[in-house]
Amino acid sequence: MTRTILDIHILQTVPPSNLNRDDTGTPKSAFYGGVRRARVSSQAWKRATRQEFRKILPAEELGVRTKKVAEALAERIILQDKTLQATATALATETLKTATGSAIETPTRRAKNDDTEPAAPTSKYLMFLSVRQLDALAALAIEGSAGGNLDALKEHFKNKANKARARQAVDAQHSVDIALFGRMVADSSDLNVDAATQVAHALSVHRSDIESDYYTAVDDLNREDEPGAGMIGSIDFNSATLYRYASLDVDELHRNLGLGLKDGQKPSTPAAKATGAFLQAFITSLPTGKINTFGNHTLPAAVIVKIRDRWPISFVGAFEEPIPKSPEGGFLRGSCTRLADYVPELEQQYGLTSTEDTCWVFRVGEATEALAKLGTRVPLQTLISEVQETVVNRLGPST
């Protein structure tokens, strides 16, 4: 069976910044090719991508990942039946225990300055549920509680069929972000969702040193004869041309999302729509670490998107030998030249040149011109629409 693998390769230059820091406040880094590189963790960029989804997709197609899952479900219960406000949290807790097999308990530590209202029950770990799943659970809680009676709900879930419905509610209608990034339910492995996408740690294509900015802040109410600063500090930062990579298994995404949910909708529509959303969000997102301090808002200079039928392939090997600074300064031009030479040779040697493989190149500026030979140059919106169309055609009308 022909697979559909979407590979996304990005070159992005970031000025002085601290996108993703460690426990000491220092920008994350890694040794690769014998030198220290700037690094942004995959988790940081996945989080940024999920945040970008909120600008692209309606809320009902997304999920919420939280320990405060009882609060989240209680809110959905109240939205469906305002008369259940007094018992919504208790109903939500019981429903979640039944549906996920997880312990939902009230933490012993209360919030500061709040000694009157008890803390809401929470899960022991982050739980990832779609809005549709929360709504389905809310409907079951209302149905089984007979007007908000907790004992009635407990009795309701003693019935095996009703318990099965609760578990099914959290194992269907996955949101786009759950289908893409997966989900782990530690207490019920059968509710796990395998991630359809893999995101690599972003690495600089060159050696990147960490610098430190010493700063002072003036007290506005100091008189002229009062010397000294109101505050003194320092912050670490670096700058880099990053190679970013992600791979999307479109077939796994299609399985996770299921068929079209609306009448007359093609079965492949949810997967195609989610693919386009991920492509746009991953390309345009940026982790927000210290963003107010550095204002490092940049967009990629080059994006290469390939659809393959065998396996995902990262091009990070092109940069195992660090890119040297060009005579004029800068690393982008050398990075593009290196990729333009590396990709065709890699694909030829491994027999990956196939009529089934499709490649698009989105690039900005004269420094990226070397990438022209790798594929069709397109603007961003054309790239997204053509990838979506290709996904629909490859999944076929009957899948």
C-alpha positions as semicolon CSV with decimal commas, in nm:
position;residue;x (nm);y (nm);z (nm)
1;M;0,000;0,000;0,000
2;T;0,130;0,344;-0,095
3;R;0,197;0,561;0,207
4;T;0,167;0,938;0,224
5;I;0,447;1,097;0,425
6;L;0,476;1,475;0,440
7;D;0,825;1,611;0,517
8;I;0,870;1,978;0,609
9;H;1,219;2,132;0,602
10;I;1,268;2,493;0,714
11;L;1,556;2,739;0,727
12;Q;1,484;3,028;0,962
13;T;1,715;3,300;1,086
14;V;1,651;3,427;1,438
15;P;1,825;3,739;1,577
16;P;1,941;3,772;1,940
17;S;1,679;3,579;2,138
18;N;1,614;3,320;2,405
19;L;1,339;3,112;2,247
20;N;1,373;2,808;2,472
21;R;1,577;2,816;2,792
22;D;1,693;2,553;3,040
23;D;1,656;2,553;3,419
24;T;1,932;2,813;3,452
25;G;1,775;3,055;3,205
26;T;2,035;2,982;2,936
27;P;1,923;2,915;2,575
28;K;1,919;2,543;2,508
29;S;2,202;2,404;2,298
30;A;2,343;2,077;2,169
31;F;2,669;1,945;2,029
32;Y;2,638;1,829;1,668
33;G;2,921;1,786;1,423
34;G;3,166;1,853;1,703
35;V;3,051;2,208;1,780
36;R;2,789;2,366;2,002
37;R;2,471;2,455;1,820
38;A;2,172;2,664;1,919
39;R;1,877;2,434;1,989
40;V;1,503;2,477;2,031
41;S;1,334;2,168;2,169
42;S;1,064;1,989;1,976
43;Q;0,830;2,031;2,272
44;A;0,867;2,409;2,257
45;W;0,786;2,423;1,887
46;K;0,495;2,178;1,919
47;R;0,350;2,400;2,190
48;A;0,390;2,705;1,964
49;T;0,223;2,514;1,680
50;R;-0,072;2,420;1,901
51;Q;-0,111;2,783;2,005
52;E;-0,109;2,887;1,639
53;F;-0,398;2,645;1,571
54;R;-0,624;2,876;1,773
55;K;-0,586;3,138;1,500
56;I;-0,658;2,889;1,222
57;L;-0,917;2,637;1,345
58;P;-1,249;2,671;1,529
59;A;-1,247;2,580;1,899
60;E;-1,460;2,268;1,847
61;E;-1,184;2,111;1,636
62;L;-0,922;2,150;1,909
63;G;-0,852;1,994;2,247
64;V;-0,745;2,097;2,594
65;R;-0,448;1,944;2,779
66;T;-0,476;2,001;3,151
67;K;-0,474;1,853;3,500
68;K;-0,785;2,063;3,568
69;V;-0,988;1,829;3,353
70;A;-1,275;1,808;3,606
71;E;-1,315;2,186;3,586
72;A;-1,311;2,171;3,207
73;L;-1,583;1,904;3,199
74;A;-1,788;2,080;3,466
75;E;-1,796;2,389;3,245
76;R;-1,931;2,184;2,954
77;I;-2,195;2,028;3,179
78;I;-2,312;2,372;3,292
79;L;-2,322;2,494;2,932
80;Q;-2,561;2,210;2,851
81;D;-2,768;2,238;3,171
82;K;-2,736;2,550;3,387
83;T;-2,943;2,394;3,666
84;L;-2,656;2,154;3,748
85;Q;-2,408;2,421;3,855
86;A;-2,404;2,305;4,220
87;T;-2,314;1,944;4,137
88;A;-2,132;1,984;3,802
89;T;-1,782;1,930;3,945
90;A;-1,885;1,613;4,132
91;L;-2,060;1,477;3,823
92;A;-1,758;1,560;3,608
93;T;-1,521;1,386;3,849
94;E;-1,726;1,066;3,855
95;T;-1,769;1,064;3,479
96;L;-1,397;1,110;3,417
97;K;-1,305;0,830;3,660
98;T;-1,535;0,597;3,471
99;A;-1,428;0,707;3,125
100;T;-1,050;0,712;3,175
101;G;-0,984;0,490;3,477
102;S;-0,775;0,773;3,621
103;A;-0,774;0,908;3,973
104;I;-0,936;1,252;3,989
105;E;-0,873;1,384;4,337
106;T;-0,881;1,710;4,531
107;P;-0,525;1,832;4,596
108;T;-0,431;1,872;4,962
109;R;-0,266;2,208;4,899
110;R;-0,509;2,494;4,854
111;A;-0,459;2,802;4,645
112;K;-0,300;3,097;4,825
113;N;-0,533;3,351;4,981
114;D;-0,832;3,123;4,935
115;D;-0,935;2,944;5,252
116;T;-1,309;2,943;5,189
117;E;-1,356;2,756;4,862
118;P;-1,207;2,405;4,833
119;A;-0,979;2,333;4,542
120;A;-1,133;2,150;4,246
121;P;-1,030;1,787;4,183
122;T;-0,742;1,738;3,941
123;S;-0,577;1,447;3,760
124;K;-0,226;1,333;3,851
125;Y;-0,099;1,409;3,502
126;L;-0,198;1,622;3,204
127;M;-0,498;1,480;3,022
128;F;-0,569;1,564;2,659
129;L;-0,936;1,568;2,554
130;S;-1,107;1,726;2,257
131;V;-1,393;1,970;2,298
132;R;-1,621;1,718;2,127
133;Q;-1,515;1,449;2,373
134;L;-1,584;1,679;2,667
135;D;-1,928;1,758;2,526
136;A;-2,003;1,389;2,479
137;L;-1,901;1,317;2,839
138;A;-2,111;1,610;2,961
139;A;-2,415;1,470;2,784
140;L;-2,359;1,129;2,948
141;A;-2,320;1,289;3,291
142;I;-2,648;1,478;3,251
143;E;-2,830;1,171;3,120
144;G;-2,708;0,940;3,396
145;S;-2,744;1,176;3,692
146;A;-3,120;1,223;3,658
147;G;-3,117;1,592;3,737
148;G;-2,778;1,618;3,903
149;N;-2,791;1,327;4,149
150;L;-2,439;1,191;4,204
151;D;-2,560;0,860;4,349
152;A;-2,781;0,808;4,045
153;L;-2,481;0,869;3,819
154;K;-2,270;0,614;4,007
155;E;-2,549;0,360;3,974
156;H;-2,582;0,447;3,605
157;F;-2,216;0,369;3,539
158;K;-2,239;0,031;3,712
159;N;-2,414;-0,080;3,396
160;K;-2,145;-0,220;3,163
161;A;-2,307;-0,072;2,854
162;N;-2,313;0,277;3,005
163;K;-1,953;0,245;3,120
164;A;-1,854;0,138;2,769
165;R;-2,029;0,445;2,627
166;A;-1,825;0,667;2,857
167;R;-1,500;0,510;2,748
168;Q;-1,604;0,530;2,384
169;A;-1,676;0,900;2,427
170;V;-1,305;0,969;2,493
171;D;-1,188;0,738;2,216
172;A;-1,378;0,896;1,927
173;Q;-1,399;1,236;1,759
174;H;-1,037;1,324;1,831
175;S;-0,942;1,686;1,782
176;V;-0,685;1,792;1,524
177;D;-0,414;1,849;1,786
178;I;-0,472;1,511;1,952
179;A;-0,464;1,336;1,614
180;L;-0,140;1,512;1,524
181;F;0,055;1,502;1,850
182;G;-0,094;1,194;2,015
183;R;-0,217;1,129;2,365
184;M;-0,110;0,910;2,655
185;V;-0,356;0,798;2,923
186;A;-0,134;0,629;3,179
187;D;-0,417;0,440;3,351
188;S;-0,586;0,317;3,031
189;S;-0,340;0,243;2,753
190;D;-0,623;0,145;2,518
191;L;-0,718;0,514;2,511
192;N;-0,371;0,619;2,391
193;V;-0,347;0,788;2,052
194;D;-0,034;0,740;1,840
195;A;0,101;1,072;1,717
196;A;0,078;1,127;1,343
197;T;0,359;1,380;1,342
198;Q;0,721;1,385;1,455
199;V;0,899;1,714;1,524
200;A;1,276;1,738;1,548
201;H;1,470;1,969;1,776
202;A;1,560;2,277;1,573
203;L;1,939;2,313;1,537
204;S;2,155;2,595;1,412
205;V;2,339;2,508;1,092
206;H;2,655;2,667;1,235
207;R;2,838;2,704;1,560
208;S;2,645;2,929;1,795
209;D;2,792;3,086;2,107
210;I;2,588;3,202;2,403
211;E;2,621;3,569;2,492
212;S;2,506;3,762;2,797
213;D;2,333;4,100;2,818
214;Y;2,401;4,301;3,133
215;Y;2,122;4,548;3,197
216;T;2,013;4,808;3,451
217;A;1,680;4,968;3,524
218;V;1,641;5,323;3,655
219;D;1,404;5,407;3,938
220;D;1,175;5,676;3,794
221;L;1,137;5,847;4,132
222;N;1,510;5,874;4,206
223;R;1,643;6,227;4,242
224;E;1,945;6,338;4,040
225;D;2,163;6,315;4,347
226;E;2,066;5,952;4,410
227;P;2,320;5,738;4,221
228;G;2,282;5,376;4,122
229;A;2,026;5,163;3,943
230;G;1,693;5,043;4,073
231;M;1,762;4,696;3,937
232;I;2,059;4,513;3,787
233;G;2,052;4,184;3,602
234;S;2,173;3,981;3,307
235;I;2,011;3,757;3,050
236;D;2,169;3,501;2,819
237;F;2,086;3,490;2,448
238;N;2,208;3,362;2,113
239;S;2,130;3,411;1,745
240;A;2,116;3,147;1,475
241;T;2,008;3,025;1,136
242;L;1,803;2,721;1,234
243;Y;1,722;2,404;1,043
244;R;1,375;2,286;1,144
245;Y;1,217;1,956;1,045
246;A;0,885;1,780;1,095
247;S;0,729;1,474;0,941
248;L;0,358;1,397;0,913
249;D;0,219;1,048;0,851
250;V;-0,098;1,145;0,665
251;D;-0,235;0,791;0,680
252;E;-0,204;0,781;1,061
253;L;-0,363;1,125;1,080
254;H;-0,652;0,997;0,867
255;R;-0,699;0,697;1,096
256;N;-0,691;0,916;1,407
257;L;-0,945;1,164;1,275
258;G;-1,178;0,915;1,113
259;L;-1,404;0,984;0,820
260;G;-1,586;1,307;0,741
261;L;-1,829;1,407;1,016
262;K;-2,066;1,611;0,801
263;D;-2,315;1,495;0,540
264;G;-2,176;1,521;0,191
265;Q;-1,820;1,569;0,316
266;K;-1,550;1,364;0,147
267;P;-1,401;1,100;0,379
268;S;-1,056;1,252;0,329
269;T;-1,163;1,609;0,412
270;P;-1,072;1,606;0,786
271;A;-0,720;1,474;0,716
272;A;-0,662;1,720;0,431
273;K;-0,786;2,012;0,640
274;A;-0,570;1,909;0,938
275;T;-0,267;1,869;0,712
276;G;-0,308;2,222;0,582
277;A;-0,354;2,359;0,933
278;F;-0,042;2,183;1,059
279;L;0,162;2,300;0,761
280;Q;0,061;2,664;0,812
281;A;0,094;2,655;1,192
282;F;0,432;2,483;1,196
283;I;0,577;2,718;0,935
284;T;0,452;3,042;1,091
285;S;0,470;2,961;1,465
286;L;0,747;3,079;1,696
287;P;0,813;2,988;2,061
288;T;0,753;3,293;2,279
289;G;1,038;3,259;2,529
290;K;1,157;3,611;2,627
291;I;0,974;3,752;2,325
292;N;0,898;4,080;2,503
293;T;1,266;4,124;2,580
294;F;1,401;4,055;2,231
295;G;1,108;4,108;1,992
296;N;1,256;3,839;1,769
297;H;0,958;3,797;1,536
298;T;1,087;3,631;1,219
299;L;0,944;3,402;0,953
300;P;1,126;3,128;0,761
301;A;1,340;3,225;0,464
302;A;1,299;2,886;0,299
303;V;1,054;2,596;0,325
304;I;1,086;2,268;0,138
305;V;0,786;2,035;0,149
306;K;0,805;1,684;0,010
307;I;0,542;1,413;-0,011
308;R;0,695;1,066;-0,005
309;D;0,556;0,715;-0,032
310;R;0,814;0,523;0,173
311;W;0,959;0,684;0,485
312;P;1,031;1,026;0,639
313;I;1,379;1,173;0,577
314;S;1,544;1,463;0,757
315;F;1,812;1,664;0,576
316;V;1,997;1,756;0,896
317;G;2,294;1,551;0,771
318;A;2,368;1,832;0,529
319;F;2,477;2,041;0,826
320;E;2,684;1,787;1,019
321;E;2,980;1,993;0,902
322;P;2,896;2,343;1,029
323;I;2,821;2,607;0,768
324;P;3,101;2,867;0,760
325;K;3,023;3,235;0,764
326;S;3,013;3,382;0,413
327;P;3,262;3,653;0,315
328;E;2,981;3,907;0,343
329;G;2,862;3,759;0,674
330;G;2,565;3,534;0,729
331;F;2,483;3,164;0,700
332;L;2,159;3,145;0,497
333;R;2,315;3,150;0,151
334;G;2,563;2,876;0,242
335;S;2,285;2,669;0,399
336;C;2,074;2,685;0,084
337;T;2,370;2,591;-0,136
338;R;2,453;2,297;0,091
339;L;2,094;2,171;0,084
340;A;2,065;2,212;-0,292
341;D;2,368;1,984;-0,339
342;Y;2,290;1,738;-0,060
343;V;1,925;1,655;-0,131
344;P;1,953;1,531;-0,494
345;E;2,258;1,318;-0,412
346;L;2,093;1,162;-0,108
347;E;1,778;1,079;-0,302
348;Q;1,969;0,941;-0,600
349;Q;2,192;0,717;-0,392
350;Y;1,896;0,573;-0,202
351;G;1,678;0,538;-0,509
352;L;1,424;0,788;-0,380
353;T;1,373;0,974;-0,704
354;S;1,021;0,870;-0,793
355;T;0,735;1,013;-0,992
356;E;0,529;0,956;-0,678
357;D;0,737;1,209;-0,483
358;T;0,621;1,568;-0,502
359;C;0,819;1,872;-0,389
360;W;0,735;2,237;-0,332
361;V;0,975;2,518;-0,249
362;F;0,865;2,834;-0,071
363;R;1,150;3,084;-0,042
364;V;1,221;3,449;0,019
365;G;1,517;3,654;-0,107
366;E;1,808;3,614;-0,345
367;A;2,012;3,419;-0,087
368;T;1,776;3,120;-0,125
369;E;1,805;3,100;-0,504
370;A;2,012;2,779;-0,495
371;L;1,701;2,590;-0,379
372;A;1,519;2,662;-0,706
373;K;1,629;2,330;-0,856
374;L;1,467;2,124;-0,580
375;G;1,106;2,187;-0,672
376;T;0,826;2,415;-0,783
377;R;0,839;2,760;-0,625
378;V;0,507;2,863;-0,471
379;P;0,375;3,125;-0,226
380;L;0,255;3,003;0,113
381;Q;-0,119;2,982;0,044
382;T;-0,063;2,801;-0,284
383;L;0,167;2,557;-0,105
384;I;-0,102;2,481;0,153
385;S;-0,385;2,440;-0,098
386;E;-0,181;2,220;-0,334
387;V;-0,065;1,997;-0,049
388;Q;-0,425;1,959;0,068
389;E;-0,538;1,869;-0,283
390;T;-0,260;1,614;-0,313
391;V;-0,361;1,457;0,019
392;V;-0,723;1,421;-0,097
393;N;-0,612;1,257;-0,423
394;R;-0,371;1,017;-0,250
395;L;-0,615;0,908;0,019
396;G;-0,871;0,846;-0,252
397;P;-1,247;0,898;-0,268
398;S;-1,332;0,580;-0,076
399;T;-1,100;0,611;0,224
